[in-house]
Amino acid sequence: MEQRPGAVGPRLRELRRGRGMTLAELSAETGINESTLSRLEGGARKPTLELLLPLAEVYAVPLDELVGAPRTGDPRIRLKPVTRGGLTYVPLSRPGGVQAHKVLIPARPGTEPQLQTHGGFEWVYVLGGRLRLLLGERSLVLKAGEAAEFDAHVPHWLGPDDERTVELLVLFGPQGERAHLRARTA
């Protein structure tokens, strides 16, 4: 079944927004100018392989997911790490809805934390190391086995609390979606 070229645009827009990226940021990552990206997302530009390949790399998704190719029945997710801004992201879920990533954040002595904001909610579970979480005016340290959930509209920063790399499981949901976990009381 052949996909309409215009059907790729909304998928590209959803991927970009789901990662909290602007067209300017995506342009800087891919080398594709903002106008072309905008036209691709709006369906006014035909998606070509030379445009889709860098987008698939930045979004860390297989090309067939960008174009909406039918699933092959294989449930495995291709764990293709992407390094961006010194952080390594390993996608653990397919695009759309809540996204799961394993994130490795190396120590960067002397680097000043840069708080950021974006839409959606984040849920973070520390797999290894000690995480320093700056959330608005608060500074928290989480150790392996601890989790935090927060509205990503609040200025925040994640990084190691010491000289070791911190390893995280991160769930990110678009606006209005959040992880709801209930613990049974004893």
Secondary structure, DSSP 8 states (H G I E B T S, - for coil): ----GGGHHHHHHHHHHHTT--HHHHHHHH---HHHHHHHHHT-S---HHHHHHHHHHHT--HHHHHT----S--------EEETTEEEEE-S-SSSSEEEEEEE---TT-----B--SSEEEEEEEESEEEEEETTEEEEEETT-EEEEETTS-EEEEESSSS-EEEEEEEE-TT----------
